[in-house]
């Protein structure tokens, strides 16, 4: 016995065609994550369909949830924009299933009902049928795959009747929405695992277009071929830009110590506002002697004139590192703090600045008279 598992979200367009072909399967598990169209109403019309609603947690994890919800150990995954050829459905039901195997099927991809047999959409075999007691999907947020280690991948040969129809997109708006969604998932999934050099991104992008439009014959399909080749190329560009951005982004606060009774607060505010790289937050450690009787006026001045959020902290000890470290417990959203022991190093006559390169390269020793505290 085989259970079919389908993930859905606003999948009404093709779901009826998809489910009609699956009527001979004893069970179809629908795992929906927030549909607002007619998806659930369509699914409810089929007696062999069971509907579950779950939050989106990434494609790999959500597919594993679907497999766990199935009644049968053998599970066939079908996308909500796919339709099995009726003869393929019959063939799958007749298979003598082997627990040591996973099964691949050929998929034909269409753009706005036009078959695209190029642009890297060709020669598309997808692994979809397996025993959940033997294997499962990996935990990738996007571009998930079935773990096939020590298993044999059996490719069901394509015939004129054994394939899957795939209708992923009908317009450019759908392409762009999917591109952004997948790029975000890719960056989040690979942050800390993979890295990319900035100079590699344009090379990867150019190579992607050459591969899709020229080598994979996208040019044969006119407008649609150029569009899909461009989409695939932009997918490479955007996913690596997002990954690179995550890798270089630092969320830092800046702290300065004010213990000079002749301090010029106007100068401090002007200096902070003119930094080439603005801190996420400014922490001003001011001696109690200076704050005494002036705290409200000082706070008001900073809050009104400073371009970044500010926190004023009074102290009565010279151990500013101890003060800052204790306050760091409240700064859980920041990666760390740049501490300037004397506010006057921010003067323009001094060469020390809170520069982007210094932060991004972790070269905090370039900050003279400053120390970096990391949580």
C-alpha positions in Angstrom: 0.0 0.0 0.0 1.2 3.5 -0.9 0.2 6.8 0.7 0.5 10.0 -1.4 1.7 13.1 0.4 1.2 16.6 -1.0 2.2 19.9 0.5 -0.2 22.7 -0.3 -0.5 26.5 0.1 -2.9 28.3 -2.2 -2.8 25.4 -4.6 -6.3 25.5 -6.0 -5.2 26.0 -9.6 -3.9 22.5 -10.3 -5.0 20.6 -7.2 -8.2 19.1 -8.7 -6.4 17.8 -11.7 -3.7 16.4 -9.4 -6.2 14.6 -7.1 -8.3 13.2 -9.9 -5.4 11.0 -11.1 -4.8 9.8 -7.5 -8.2 8.4 -6.9 -7.0 4.8 -6.9 -4.5 5.4 -4.1 -6.0 4.4 -0.7 -4.7 7.5 1.0 -3.7 11.0 0.0 -2.3 13.2 2.9 -2.6 16.9 2.4 -0.3 19.0 4.6 -1.5 22.6 4.2 0.4 25.7 5.5 -2.0 28.6 5.4 -4.0 28.4 2.2 -6.5 31.3 1.8 -7.9 30.2 -1.6 -10.1 27.1 -2.4 -7.4 24.6 -1.7 -9.0 23.0 1.4 -12.5 23.0 -0.1 -11.2 21.2 -3.2 -9.3 18.6 -1.2 -12.3 17.9 1.1 -14.3 16.6 -1.9 -12.1 13.5 -2.2 -12.9 10.6 0.1 -9.3 9.2 0.0 -7.9 12.6 1.1 -6.9 13.4 4.7 -6.2 17.1 5.5 -3.7 18.4 8.1 -2.7 22.0 8.7 0.8 22.7 9.8 3.0 25.8 10.0 5.8 26.1 7.4 9.1 24.9 8.8 11.1 24.4 5.7 10.4 22.0 2.8 12.5 19.2 4.1 11.1 19.2 7.7 7.5 19.7 6.5 7.8 16.8 4.0 9.0 14.6 6.9 6.0 15.7 8.9 3.8 14.6 6.0 5.5 11.2 5.8 4.9 10.7 9.5 1.2 11.5 9.1 0.8 8.8 6.4 -0.8 5.5 7.4 1.4 3.4 5.0 5.1 3.0 5.2 5.6 3.5 1.4 5.0 7.2 0.6 4.8 8.9 -2.8 5.4 12.7 -2.8 3.6 14.8 -5.4 3.8 18.6 -5.6 0.6 20.5 -5.7 1.4 21.8 -9.2 2.1 18.4 -10.6 -0.2 15.9 -12.3 0.8 12.3 -12.8 0.1 10.8 -16.2 -2.8 8.3 -15.5 -0.6 5.4 -16.8 2.2 6.4 -14.5 -0.2 6.3 -11.5 -1.3 2.7 -12.6 2.4 1.7 -13.0 3.3 2.9 -9.5 0.4 1.0 -8.0 1.6 -2.2 -9.8 5.3 -1.9 -8.7 6.8 -4.7 -6.6 8.3 -2.4 -4.1 11.8 -3.1 -2.7 12.7 -1.6 0.7 16.3 -1.2 -0.5 15.3 1.2 -3.3 14.0 4.6 -3.8 12.2 5.4 -7.1 12.7 8.3 -9.6 10.3 9.5 -12.2 10.7 11.7 -15.2 9.0 15.1 -15.1 8.1 17.4 -17.9 8.1 21.1 -17.1 5.7 23.6 -18.5 5.7 27.4 -18.5 2.2 28.8 -19.1 1.3 25.4 -20.6 4.3 25.4 -23.0 6.6 22.4 -22.6 10.1 23.6 -21.9 12.7 21.0 -22.8 15.8 23.2 -22.1 17.0 25.9 -19.7 17.9 23.2 -17.2 14.3 22.2 -17.1 15.1 19.2 -19.3 16.2 15.7 -18.3 14.4 16.2 -15.0 14.2 13.0 -12.9 12.7 13.5 -9.4 13.0 11.0 -6.5 9.6 10.6 -5.0 8.8 7.1 -3.8 10.4 5.5 -0.7 9.8 3.6 2.5 9.6 6.0 5.4 10.9 3.3 7.8 14.1 3.2 5.8 14.8 6.8 4.8 13.4 10.3 4.8 14.1 13.8 3.5 17.1 15.8 4.8 16.3 18.9 6.8 17.1 21.5 4.1 14.8 24.5 4.1 14.9 24.5 0.3 16.2 22.1 -2.4 15.5 19.3 0.0 16.3 15.7 -1.1 15.7 12.2 0.0 18.6 10.6 1.8 19.7 7.8 -0.4 22.9 6.6 1.3 23.2 2.8 1.1 20.0 2.7 -1.0 19.6 2.0 -4.7 18.1 4.8 -6.8 15.9 3.1 -9.4 15.1 5.4 -12.3 11.8 4.5 -13.9 12.5 4.9 -17.6 10.5 7.6 -19.4 8.0 6.5 -21.9 5.2 8.4 -23.7 2.9 7.5 -20.8 5.2 7.3 -17.7 6.0 10.9 -16.6 4.8 13.7 -14.4 3.3 16.9 -15.8 4.7 19.9 -13.9 3.1 23.4 -14.1 5.3 25.6 -11.8 4.7 29.0 -13.4 2.4 30.9 -15.7 3.7 34.5 -15.4 6.7 36.5 -14.3 5.1 37.6 -11.0 5.1 33.9 -9.9 8.7 33.5 -11.0 9.8 36.5 -9.0 7.9 35.6 -5.9 9.4 32.0 -5.9 12.8 33.4 -6.6 12.7 35.7 -3.5 11.3 32.9 -1.3 13.8 30.3 -2.3 16.7 32.7 -2.1 15.8 33.6 1.5 15.5 29.9 2.4 18.8 29.1 0.8 20.6 31.9 2.6 19.1 30.9 6.0 19.8 27.2 5.4 23.4 27.7 4.4 24.5 30.6 6.7 27.4 29.4 8.8 27.8 26.3 6.5 28.8 27.8 3.2 30.5 31.1 2.3 31.0 32.9 -1.0 33.6 35.5 -2.0 32.2 38.7 -3.4 34.2 38.3 -6.6 32.7 34.9 -7.2 29.1 36.1 -7.4 29.3 37.8 -10.8 31.3 34.8 -12.2 28.7 32.4 -10.9 25.9 34.6 -12.3 27.5 34.8 -15.8 28.2 31.1 -15.8 24.5 30.4 -14.9 23.2 32.4 -17.9 25.7 30.8 -20.3 24.7 27.3 -19.0 20.9 27.9 -19.2 20.5 30.0 -22.3 23.3 28.6 -24.5 24.5 25.2 -23.3 21.0 24.0 -22.2 19.4 25.5 -25.3 17.1 28.1 -23.7 17.5 30.1 -26.9 15.3 27.5 -28.7 12.3 28.6 -26.8 12.1 32.2 -27.7 10.7 34.6 -25.1 9.9 31.8 -22.6 13.5 30.4 -23.0 15.0 33.8 -22.4 12.7 34.4 -19.4 13.4 31.1 -17.7 17.2 31.3 -18.4 17.1 34.8 -16.8 15.1 33.5 -13.9 17.5 30.7 -13.2 20.4 33.2 -13.5 18.8 35.7 -11.1 18.2 32.8 -8.7 21.9 32.2 -8.5 22.7 35.9 -8.2 20.1 36.6 -5.4 20.7 33.5 -3.3 24.5 34.2 -3.2 24.0 37.9 -2.5 21.7 37.1 0.4 24.1 34.5 1.7 27.0 37.0 1.4 25.0 39.7 3.1 24.2 37.4 6.1 27.9 36.6 6.4 29.1 40.2 6.5 26.3 41.7 8.6 27.3 42.7 12.1 24.9 44.0 14.6 27.1 46.2 16.9 26.5 48.7 19.5 29.0 51.5 20.3 29.9 52.6 23.8 31.9 55.7 24.8 33.1 56.8 28.2 32.5 60.4 29.4 34.4 61.3 32.6 35.6 64.8 31.7 33.6 67.6 33.4 34.4 69.9 30.5 32.8 67.5 28.0 31.1 69.0 24.9 28.0 66.9 24.2 27.4 68.7 21.0 30.7 67.5 19.7 30.0 63.9 20.7 26.6 63.9 19.0 28.0 65.5 15.9 30.9 63.0 15.8 28.6 60.0 16.1 26.1 61.3 13.5 29.0 61.8 11.0 30.4 58.3 11.3 30.8 56.4 8.0 29.2 53.4 9.5 26.6 54.1 12.1 26.3 51.8 15.1 23.0 50.0 15.8 22.9 51.7 19.2 25.0 54.1 21.2 25.7 53.5 24.9 27.1 56.5 26.8 28.8 55.8 30.1 28.8 59.1 32.0 30.3 59.5 35.5 27.8 60.2 38.2 29.5 63.5 39.0 28.7 64.8 35.5 25.2 63.4 35.5 24.3 64.8 38.9 21.5 67.3 38.5 21.7 67.2 34.7 20.6 63.7 33.8 17.2 64.7 32.3 18.7 67.4 30.2 21.5 65.2 28.9 19.1 62.4 28.1 16.8 64.7 26.2 19.6 66.2 24.2 20.9 62.8 23.1 17.4 61.5 22.3 16.5 64.6 20.2 19.7 65.1 18.3 21.3 61.7 17.9 20.5 59.8 14.7 20.8 56.4 16.4 19.1 55.0 19.5 21.0 55.8 22.7 21.2 54.5 26.3 22.7 56.7 29.1 24.3 54.8 32.0 25.8 56.5 35.0 28.8 55.0 36.8 30.8 55.7 39.9 33.8 53.5 39.2 36.7 53.6 36.8 36.1 50.0 35.8 34.2 50.7 32.7 34.8 47.3 31.3 33.0 45.7 34.2 30.1 48.1 33.8 29.8 47.4 30.1 30.1 43.6 30.5 27.2 43.6 33.0 25.1 45.7 30.7 25.8 43.3 27.8 23.5 40.9 29.5 20.7 43.1 28.4 22.0 43.4 24.8 21.0 40.0 23.6 20.1 41.3 20.1 23.6 42.7 19.5 26.7 40.8 18.3 28.9 42.9 20.5 30.0 46.4 21.6 32.8 48.7 20.5 34.0 50.5 23.6 35.9 53.7 23.3 37.6 54.5 26.6 37.7 58.2 26.0 35.1 60.1 24.0 37.6 62.5 22.5 39.0 59.8 20.2 35.9 60.4 18.1 37.1 63.9 17.2 37.8 64.4 13.5 41.4 65.2 14.2 41.8 61.6 15.4 42.2 58.9 12.8 40.1 56.3 14.6 36.6 55.7 13.2 34.0 53.0 13.4 34.5 51.8 9.8 32.5 49.2 8.0 35.6 47.3 6.9 37.0 47.1 10.4 33.8 45.7 11.7 33.2 43.2 8.8 36.8 41.9 8.9 36.7 41.5 12.7 39.9 43.6 12.7 39.0 45.3 15.9 42.7 45.8 16.8 42.5 48.6 14.2 40.4 50.6 16.6 43.0 52.4 18.7 42.0 52.9 22.3 39.0 50.6 21.8 38.1 47.2 22.9 35.6 44.7 21.5 33.5 42.7 23.9 31.7 39.7 22.4 28.9 37.8 24.1 
